[in-house]
Amino acid sequence: ILCGEIFNESDALNKAAGNRTVMVERIRGFLCDTPATIAMLKQKEMTEEHGQLLEQHIHGLKEKAMAIGATSIADELFSFLMQIRKKEGIRDAQACLDTLVYELERFSKEPRITQLTH
């Protein structure tokens, strides 16, 4: 587990063109959609054939995480992508997904996120 910054608010605001409402909506969407994506990935048998699908979903999550300033989640997703591309991550996909669940929990409980989304 990389212990990077949980939430970079200025980065998130910058990526939302300075629009706080857009930033908050993106964060809410991410918090709403990501658990379902992770659950779907956990149900898949992680084999070579599913590697490309896994890579697509992980890349998409990483892009969304970066757009909302979820730095530690984006870092974790980037590491996961690198493992998949080396064909190592497919074996360890469950552990990586568990780490993602943990990082998502940390992000959602971050005081600034809680304040913004409630």
PyMOL commands that set and color helices and strands:
alter all, ss='L'
color gray80, all
select helices_A, chain A and resi 9-15+20-43+48-67+71-85+93-109+111-117
alter helices_A, ss='H'
color red, helices_A
deselect
rebuild
show_as cartoon
